Amino acid sequence: MSESGEFTVTFDPIDGSSVIDCNFSVGSIFGIWAGKTVIGKTGRSLIGAALSIYGTRTTCGVFNPQSNNVEEMTLMKIGNREKWIVTTPKIELATQAKLFSISSKGIYDNPSLWKIYEQYINSGFSLRYSGCAALDINQLFVKKQGVYVMLHTIVHPSRLSLLYEMCPLAFLIEKAGGAATDGQNNILDLKIDGF
């Protein structure tokens, strides 16, 4: 909380109406910021973040400031009640990865994407791409390693929001020992100039 005791929570509900019907998981990304506004701040101002996944297994990856760890909690039915149980008390991302996730739909207007894809495949990486950033980033936490690549192309521009998606996800990734970049700058150092 800020000195005045105020904070802002950002929440990005991912519309799952079209994918839930086909037994596909969906997710929500949460960011908690100190103060009343986030305009002019960077992701370094976040005081907390969470990534919830809803599907056959409902989980929430959350930064716990008391332990300074990213934890995974799983919603479990115990008797007649549902409870959140900490199932992974400390998520640590490995320094080496063999899993990658890359959006390939822009390959035809940006052939360099094909070269990036080939480099990962030829280096022995396994592809895991669902088309949902929340799910693909969560997979990195589940596997405790991996690379997520979302490249902007003219025909298929990136729709990820700095405020609602990239900053909270980058915060969790960094707290778990990883790094998030736009290719030149750390995502957490980018200034927020709008919603």
PyRosetta script that sets phi, psi and omega in degrees:
from pyrosetta import init, pose_from_sequence

init()
pose = pose_from_sequence("MSESGEFTVTFDPIDGSSVIDCNFSVGSIFGIWAGKTVIGKTGRSLIGAALSIYGTRTTCGVFNPQSNNVEEMTLMKIGNREKWIVTTPKIELATQAKLFSISSKGIYDNPSLWKIYEQYINSGFSLRYSGCAALDINQLFVKKQGVYVMLHTIVHPSRLSLLYEMCPLAFLIEKAGGAATDGQNNILDLKIDGF")
pose.set_psi(1, 156.1)
pose.set_omega(1, 177.3)
pose.set_phi(2, -78.7)
pose.set_psi(2, 175.3)
pose.set_omega(2, -179.8)
pose.set_phi(3, -59.7)
pose.set_psi(3, -31.6)
pose.set_omega(3, 179.6)
pose.set_phi(4, -81.7)
pose.set_psi(4, -1.9)
pose.set_omega(4, 179.0)
pose.set_phi(5, 82.6)
pose.set_psi(5, 14.6)
pose.set_omega(5, -178.0)
pose.set_phi(6, -107.4)
pose.set_psi(6, 149.1)
pose.set_omega(6, 174.7)
pose.set_phi(7, -148.8)
pose.set_psi(7, 161.6)
pose.set_omega(7, 179.9)
pose.set_phi(8, -116.3)
pose.set_psi(8, 134.1)
pose.set_omega(8, 175.8)
pose.set_phi(9, -109.4)
pose.set_psi(9, 126.4)
pose.set_omega(9, 173.5)
pose.set_phi(10, -104.8)
pose.set_psi(10, 144.0)
pose.set_omega(10, -174.4)
pose.set_phi(11, -142.2)
pose.set_psi(11, 130.5)
pose.set_omega(11, 178.9)
pose.set_phi(12, -119.8)
pose.set_psi(12, 91.7)
pose.set_omega(12, 176.7)
pose.set_phi(13, -73.9)
pose.set_psi(13, 125.2)
pose.set_omega(13, 179.4)
pose.set_phi(14, -88.7)
pose.set_psi(14, 122.8)
pose.set_omega(14, -177.5)
pose.set_phi(15, -67.5)
pose.set_psi(15, 113.8)
pose.set_omega(15, -178.5)
pose.set_phi(16, -105.2)
pose.set_psi(16, 12.7)
pose.set_omega(16, -174.7)
pose.set_phi(17, -60.0)
pose.set_psi(17, -32.7)
pose.set_omega(17, -177.5)
pose.set_phi(18, -89.2)
pose.set_psi(18, -19.3)
pose.set_omega(18, -176.7)
pose.set_phi(19, -106.0)
pose.set_psi(19, -22.7)
pose.set_omega(19, 179.4)
pose.set_phi(20, -59.9)
pose.set_psi(20, -37.0)
pose.set_omega(20, -178.3)
pose.set_phi(21, -61.4)
pose.set_psi(21, -25.8)
pose.set_omega(21, -178.8)
pose.set_phi(22, -102.5)
pose.set_psi(22, 27.1)
pose.set_omega(22, 174.9)
pose.set_phi(23, 61.5)
pose.set_psi(23, 38.0)
pose.set_omega(23, 179.6)
pose.set_phi(24, -105.9)
pose.set_psi(24, 138.2)
pose.set_omega(24, 179.4)
pose.set_phi(25, -73.8)
pose.set_psi(25, 156.3)
pose.set_omega(25, 174.1)
pose.set_phi(26, -131.5)
pose.set_psi(26, 171.4)
pose.set_omega(26, -177.5)
pose.set_phi(27, -147.7)
pose.set_psi(27, 169.2)
pose.set_omega(27, 174.7)
pose.set_phi(28, -131.6)
pose.set_psi(28, 145.0)
pose.set_omega(28, 179.7)
pose.set_phi(29, -118.5)
pose.set_psi(29, 132.3)
pose.set_omega(29, -178.0)
pose.set_phi(30, -123.0)
pose.set_psi(30, 140.8)
pose.set_omega(30, 172.4)
pose.set_phi(31, -129.7)
pose.set_psi(31, 139.5)
pose.set_omega(31, 178.1)
pose.set_phi(32, -119.5)
pose.set_psi(32, 121.1)
pose.set_omega(32, -174.8)
pose.set_phi(33, -116.6)
pose.set_psi(33, 143.9)
pose.set_omega(33, 174.2)
pose.set_phi(34, -75.8)
pose.set_psi(34, 138.0)
pose.set_omega(34, 175.7)
pose.set_phi(35, 96.5)
pose.set_psi(35, -179.7)
pose.set_omega(35, -176.0)
pose.set_phi(36, -88.3)
pose.set_psi(36, -24.7)
pose.set_omega(36, -176.9)
pose.set_phi(37, -133.0)
pose.set_psi(37, 157.4)
pose.set_omega(37, 178.3)
pose.set_phi(38, -112.9)
pose.set_psi(38, -8.9)
pose.set_omega(38, -179.1)
pose.set_phi(39, -62.5)
pose.set_psi(39, 129.1)
pose.set_omega(39, -179.5)
pose.set_phi(40, 88.9)
pose.set_psi(40, -8.9)
pose.set_omega(40, 179.4)
pose.set_phi(41, -91.7)
pose.set_psi(41, 171.8)
pose.set_omega(41, 173.8)
pose.set_phi(42, -118.0)
pose.set_psi(42, 174.0)
pose.set_omega(42, 177.4)
pose.set_phi(43, -62.8)
pose.set_psi(43, -17.0)
pose.set_omega(43, 177.0)
pose.set_phi(44, -66.0)
pose.set_psi(44, -16.5)
pose.set_omega(44, 178.5)
pose.set_phi(45, -81.6)
pose.set_psi(45, -9.8)
pose.set_omega(45, 177.5)
pose.set_phi(46, -60.6)
pose.set_psi(46, 140.2)
pose.set_omega(46, 174.6)
pose.set_phi(47, -110.0)
pose.set_psi(47, -7.4)
pose.set_omega(47, 177.3)
pose.set_phi(48, -171.6)
pose.set_psi(48, 161.9)
pose.set_omega(48, 177.8)
pose.set_phi(49, -159.1)
pose.set_psi(49, 159.1)
pose.set_omega(49, 177.8)
pose.set_phi(50, -150.6)
pose.set_psi(50, 154.2)
pose.set_omega(50, 178.0)
pose.set_phi(51, -133.1)
pose.set_psi(51, 111.6)
pose.set_omega(51, -179.2)
pose.set_phi(52, -104.7)
pose.set_psi(52, 139.6)
pose.set_omega(52, 178.1)
pose.set_phi(53, -123.3)
pose.set_psi(53, 129.7)
pose.set_omega(53, -178.3)
pose.set_phi(54, -117.4)
pose.set_psi(54, 122.7)
pose.set_omega(54, 179.6)
pose.set_phi(55, -176.7)
pose.set_psi(55, -142.9)
pose.set_omega(55, 178.1)
pose.set_phi(56, -65.4)
pose.set_psi(56, -21.8)
pose.set_omega(56, 176.3)
pose.set_phi(57, -132.0)
pose.set_psi(57, 118.6)
pose.set_omega(57, -178.4)
pose.set_phi(58, -99.8)
pose.set_psi(58, 117.7)
pose.set_omega(58, -176.8)
pose.set_phi(59, -131.7)
pose.set_psi(59, 164.9)
pose.set_omega(59, 174.6)
pose.set_phi(60, -141.6)
pose.set_psi(60, 117.6)
pose.set_omega(60, 172.6)
pose.set_phi(61, -91.3)
pose.set_psi(61, 123.3)
pose.set_omega(61, -173.3)
pose.set_phi(62, -137.2)
pose.set_psi(62, 144.6)
pose.set_omega(62, 174.0)
pose.set_phi(63, -81.7)
pose.set_psi(63, 125.2)
pose.set_omega(63, 177.6)
pose.set_phi(64, -102.2)
pose.set_psi(64, 106.9)
pose.set_omega(64, -177.5)
pose.set_phi(65, -67.5)
pose.set_psi(65, -20.8)
pose.set_omega(65, 178.7)
pose.set_phi(66, -69.8)
pose.set_psi(66, -40.3)
pose.set_omega(66, 179.3)
pose.set_phi(67, -98.3)
pose.set_psi(67, -9.3)
pose.set_omega(67, -176.8)
pose.set_phi(68, 60.1)
pose.set_psi(68, 35.9)
pose.set_omega(68, -178.7)
pose.set_phi(69, -127.1)
pose.set_psi(69, 157.4)
pose.set_omega(69, 166.9)
pose.set_phi(70, -91.5)
pose.set_psi(70, 125.3)
pose.set_omega(70, -178.3)
pose.set_phi(71, -115.4)
pose.set_psi(71, 152.3)
pose.set_omega(71, 171.5)
pose.set_phi(72, -108.2)
pose.set_psi(72, 128.8)
pose.set_omega(72, 173.3)
pose.set_phi(73, -113.2)
pose.set_psi(73, 142.3)
pose.set_omega(73, -179.7)
pose.set_phi(74, -121.6)
pose.set_psi(74, 135.0)
pose.set_omega(74, 177.3)
pose.set_phi(75, -79.3)
pose.set_psi(75, 118.7)
pose.set_omega(75, -177.2)
pose.set_phi(76, -127.2)
pose.set_psi(76, 147.6)
pose.set_omega(76, 175.6)
pose.set_phi(77, -91.4)
pose.set_psi(77, 120.8)
pose.set_omega(77, 179.3)
pose.set_phi(78, -123.1)
pose.set_psi(78, 108.7)
pose.set_omega(78, -173.3)
pose.set_phi(79, 67.4)
pose.set_psi(79, -126.2)
pose.set_omega(79, 178.9)
pose.set_phi(80, -95.4)
pose.set_psi(80, 1.8)
pose.set_omega(80, -173.3)
pose.set_phi(81, -117.7)
pose.set_psi(81, 153.7)
pose.set_omega(81, 173.0)
pose.set_phi(82, -103.2)
pose.set_psi(82, 135.8)
pose.set_omega(82, -178.6)
pose.set_phi(83, -136.8)
pose.set_psi(83, 148.2)
pose.set_omega(83, 172.0)
pose.set_phi(84, -86.0)
pose.set_psi(84, 122.9)
pose.set_omega(84, -179.3)
pose.set_phi(85, -116.7)
pose.set_psi(85, 132.8)
pose.set_omega(85, 175.5)
pose.set_phi(86, -70.7)
pose.set_psi(86, 112.3)
pose.set_omega(86, -177.5)
pose.set_phi(87, -99.8)
pose.set_psi(87, -24.1)
pose.set_omega(87, 173.5)
pose.set_phi(88, -135.7)
pose.set_psi(88, 102.4)
pose.set_omega(88, -174.4)
pose.set_phi(89, -71.8)
pose.set_psi(89, -18.9)
pose.set_omega(89, -179.8)
pose.set_phi(90, -150.3)
pose.set_psi(90, 108.0)
pose.set_omega(90, 176.3)
pose.set_phi(91, -90.5)
pose.set_psi(91, 120.8)
pose.set_omega(91, 177.2)
pose.set_phi(92, -123.0)
pose.set_psi(92, 122.6)
pose.set_omega(92, 179.0)
pose.set_phi(93, -80.8)
pose.set_psi(93, 135.0)
pose.set_omega(93, 179.9)
pose.set_phi(94, -72.0)
pose.set_psi(94, 156.9)
pose.set_omega(94, 179.1)
pose.set_phi(95, -78.7)
pose.set_psi(95, -20.7)
pose.set_omega(95, 177.1)
pose.set_phi(96, -112.6)
pose.set_psi(96, 145.5)
pose.set_omega(96, -177.5)
pose.set_phi(97, -130.6)
pose.set_psi(97, 152.6)
pose.set_omega(97, 173.9)
pose.set_phi(98, -131.4)
pose.set_psi(98, 7.4)
pose.set_omega(98, 179.2)
pose.set_phi(99, -118.7)
pose.set_psi(99, 136.2)
pose.set_omega(99, 175.1)
pose.set_phi(100, -139.2)
pose.set_psi(100, 153.4)
pose.set_omega(100, 180.0)
pose.set_phi(101, -132.3)
pose.set_psi(101, 121.0)
pose.set_omega(101, -178.1)
pose.set_phi(102, -139.8)
pose.set_psi(102, 135.2)
pose.set_omega(102, 175.2)
pose.set_phi(103, -76.1)
pose.set_psi(103, 119.5)
pose.set_omega(103, -174.8)
pose.set_phi(104, -104.1)
pose.set_psi(104, -1.0)
pose.set_omega(104, -174.5)
pose.set_phi(105, -70.5)
pose.set_psi(105, -12.7)
pose.set_omega(105, 177.6)
pose.set_phi(106, -95.2)
pose.set_psi(106, 7.5)
pose.set_omega(106, -176.5)
pose.set_phi(107, -58.6)
pose.set_psi(107, -38.9)
pose.set_omega(107, -175.4)
pose.set_phi(108, -68.5)
pose.set_psi(108, -26.4)
pose.set_omega(108, 177.0)
pose.set_phi(109, -102.2)
pose.set_psi(109, -3.1)
pose.set_omega(109, 175.7)
pose.set_phi(110, -143.8)
pose.set_psi(110, 84.7)
pose.set_omega(110, -175.4)
pose.set_phi(111, -59.4)
pose.set_psi(111, -17.7)
pose.set_omega(111, 178.3)
pose.set_phi(112, -64.8)
pose.set_psi(112, -23.4)
pose.set_omega(112, 175.9)
pose.set_phi(113, -62.3)
pose.set_psi(113, -37.6)
pose.set_omega(113, 178.7)
pose.set_phi(114, -62.6)
pose.set_psi(114, -39.7)
pose.set_omega(114, 179.2)
pose.set_phi(115, -65.1)
pose.set_psi(115, -39.8)
pose.set_omega(115, 177.9)
pose.set_phi(116, -64.4)
pose.set_psi(116, -45.2)
pose.set_omega(116, 177.7)
pose.set_phi(117, -57.2)
pose.set_psi(117, -48.9)
pose.set_omega(117, -179.9)
pose.set_phi(118, -60.8)
pose.set_psi(118, -39.8)
pose.set_omega(118, 179.3)
pose.set_phi(119, -59.3)
pose.set_psi(119, -45.4)
pose.set_omega(119, 179.5)
pose.set_phi(120, -64.6)
pose.set_psi(120, -46.9)
pose.set_omega(120, -179.2)
pose.set_phi(121, -62.2)
pose.set_psi(121, -45.7)
pose.set_omega(121, -179.3)
pose.set_phi(122, -67.9)
pose.set_psi(122, -18.6)
pose.set_omega(122, 177.4)
pose.set_phi(123, -90.8)
pose.set_psi(123, 4.2)
pose.set_omega(123, 176.0)
pose.set_phi(124, 89.7)
pose.set_psi(124, 12.8)
pose.set_omega(124, 178.3)
pose.set_phi(125, -76.9)
pose.set_psi(125, 150.9)
pose.set_omega(125, 173.8)
pose.set_phi(126, -100.5)
pose.set_psi(126, 136.4)
pose.set_omega(126, 179.8)
pose.set_phi(127, -85.7)
pose.set_psi(127, 134.9)
pose.set_omega(127, 173.6)
pose.set_phi(128, -142.9)
pose.set_psi(128, 99.6)
pose.set_omega(128, -179.4)
pose.set_phi(129, -134.8)
pose.set_psi(129, 124.7)
pose.set_omega(129, -179.0)
pose.set_phi(130, -107.6)
pose.set_psi(130, -17.9)
pose.set_omega(130, -174.8)
pose.set_phi(131, 91.7)
pose.set_psi(131, 2.0)
pose.set_omega(131, 178.9)
pose.set_phi(132, -123.7)
pose.set_psi(132, 113.3)
pose.set_omega(132, -176.5)
pose.set_phi(133, -55.7)
pose.set_psi(133, -42.6)
pose.set_omega(133, -178.7)
pose.set_phi(134, -58.7)
pose.set_psi(134, -44.4)
pose.set_omega(134, -179.0)
pose.set_phi(135, -69.4)
pose.set_psi(135, -41.9)
pose.set_omega(135, -178.2)
pose.set_phi(136, -68.6)
pose.set_psi(136, -39.2)
pose.set_omega(136, 176.4)
pose.set_phi(137, -67.5)
pose.set_psi(137, -40.5)
pose.set_omega(137, 177.2)
pose.set_phi(138, -59.5)
pose.set_psi(138, -37.9)
pose.set_omega(138, 178.6)
pose.set_phi(139, -60.6)
pose.set_psi(139, -35.6)
pose.set_omega(139, 176.6)
pose.set_phi(140, -63.2)
pose.set_psi(140, -38.8)
pose.set_omega(140, 178.4)
pose.set_phi(141, -69.4)
pose.set_psi(141, -40.4)
pose.set_omega(141, 179.3)
pose.set_phi(142, -63.4)
pose.set_psi(142, -45.9)
pose.set_omega(142, -179.1)
pose.set_phi(143, -82.1)
pose.set_psi(143, -11.6)
pose.set_omega(143, 179.4)
pose.set_phi(144, 61.9)
pose.set_psi(144, 27.0)
pose.set_omega(144, 176.6)
pose.set_phi(145, -171.5)
pose.set_psi(145, 162.2)
pose.set_omega(145, 174.6)
pose.set_phi(146, 139.7)
pose.set_psi(146, 172.9)
pose.set_omega(146, 179.7)
pose.set_phi(147, -130.8)
pose.set_psi(147, 130.9)
pose.set_omega(147, 175.5)
pose.set_phi(148, -113.8)
pose.set_psi(148, 126.1)
pose.set_omega(148, -178.1)
pose.set_phi(149, -125.5)
pose.set_psi(149, 121.0)
pose.set_omega(149, 174.7)
pose.set_phi(150, -125.5)
pose.set_psi(150, 103.4)
pose.set_omega(150, -177.8)
pose.set_phi(151, -100.8)
pose.set_psi(151, 140.9)
pose.set_omega(151, -179.8)
pose.set_phi(152, -84.3)
pose.set_psi(152, 132.2)
pose.set_omega(152, 172.2)
pose.set_phi(153, -128.3)
pose.set_psi(153, 165.5)
pose.set_omega(153, -177.8)
pose.set_phi(154, -63.9)
pose.set_psi(154, -45.7)
pose.set_omega(154, -178.3)
pose.set_phi(155, -75.6)
pose.set_psi(155, -35.6)
pose.set_omega(155, -178.5)
pose.set_phi(156, -123.6)
pose.set_psi(156, 76.8)
pose.set_omega(156, 179.7)
pose.set_phi(157, -68.4)
pose.set_psi(157, 149.7)
pose.set_omega(157, 177.2)
pose.set_phi(158, -64.9)
pose.set_psi(158, 134.9)
pose.set_omega(158, 179.2)
pose.set_phi(159, -105.2)
pose.set_psi(159, 8.1)
pose.set_omega(159, 180.0)
pose.set_phi(160, -70.8)
pose.set_psi(160, 132.4)
pose.set_omega(160, 179.7)
pose.set_phi(161, -89.1)
pose.set_psi(161, 133.2)
pose.set_omega(161, 178.0)
pose.set_phi(162, -60.6)
pose.set_psi(162, -47.3)
pose.set_omega(162, -176.4)
pose.set_phi(163, -69.0)
pose.set_psi(163, -51.2)
pose.set_omega(163, -169.7)
pose.set_phi(164, -88.4)
pose.set_psi(164, -22.4)
pose.set_omega(164, -176.0)
pose.set_phi(165, -123.9)
pose.set_psi(165, -59.0)
pose.set_omega(165, -171.1)
pose.set_phi(166, -64.2)
pose.set_psi(166, -45.0)
pose.set_omega(166, -179.3)
pose.set_phi(167, -64.0)
pose.set_psi(167, -50.7)
pose.set_omega(167, 178.6)
pose.set_phi(168, -61.1)
pose.set_psi(168, -40.0)
pose.set_omega(168, 179.1)
pose.set_phi(169, -67.0)
pose.set_psi(169, -43.3)
pose.set_omega(169, 178.3)
pose.set_phi(170, -62.0)
pose.set_psi(170, -38.5)
pose.set_omega(170, 178.0)
pose.set_phi(171, -59.5)
pose.set_psi(171, -49.4)
pose.set_omega(171, 179.7)
pose.set_phi(172, -64.6)
pose.set_psi(172, -41.5)
pose.set_omega(172, 179.4)
pose.set_phi(173, -60.7)
pose.set_psi(173, -45.8)
pose.set_omega(173, -179.1)
pose.set_phi(174, -66.8)
pose.set_psi(174, -40.7)
pose.set_omega(174, 178.8)
pose.set_phi(175, -64.8)
pose.set_psi(175, -23.0)
pose.set_omega(175, 177.7)
pose.set_phi(176, -92.5)
pose.set_psi(176, 6.5)
pose.set_omega(176, 175.4)
pose.set_phi(177, 97.3)
pose.set_psi(177, 6.0)
pose.set_omega(177, 178.9)
pose.set_phi(178, -100.5)
pose.set_psi(178, -167.4)
pose.set_omega(178, 179.2)
pose.set_phi(179, -141.7)
pose.set_psi(179, 148.5)
pose.set_omega(179, 177.9)
pose.set_phi(180, -130.1)
pose.set_psi(180, 128.3)
pose.set_omega(180, -175.2)
pose.set_phi(181, -139.5)
pose.set_psi(181, 157.3)
pose.set_omega(181, 172.4)
pose.set_phi(182, -95.3)
pose.set_psi(182, 12.4)
pose.set_omega(182, -177.9)
pose.set_phi(183, 103.3)
pose.set_psi(183, -21.9)
pose.set_omega(183, 178.7)
pose.set_phi(184, -131.2)
pose.set_psi(184, -35.2)
pose.set_omega(184, -175.4)
pose.set_phi(185, -125.9)
pose.set_psi(185, 150.1)
pose.set_omega(185, 172.2)
pose.set_phi(186, -66.0)
pose.set_psi(186, 133.1)
pose.set_omega(186, -179.4)
pose.set_phi(187, -54.7)
pose.set_psi(187, -37.3)
pose.set_omega(187, -177.8)
pose.set_phi(188, -69.7)
pose.set_psi(188, -10.1)
pose.set_omega(188, 178.9)
pose.set_phi(189, -99.4)
pose.set_psi(189, -2.3)
pose.set_omega(189, 179.8)
pose.set_phi(190, -79.0)
pose.set_psi(190, 134.5)
pose.set_omega(190, -177.2)
pose.set_phi(191, -80.7)
pose.set_psi(191, 134.7)
pose.set_omega(191, 178.4)
pose.set_phi(192, -84.3)
pose.set_psi(192, 121.8)
pose.set_omega(192, -178.2)
pose.set_phi(193, -117.1)
pose.set_psi(193, 5.8)
pose.set_omega(193, 177.6)
pose.set_phi(194, 179.5)
pose.set_psi(194, 177.2)
pose.set_omega(194, -177.4)
pose.set_phi(195, -91.4)
pose.dump_pdb("model.pdb")
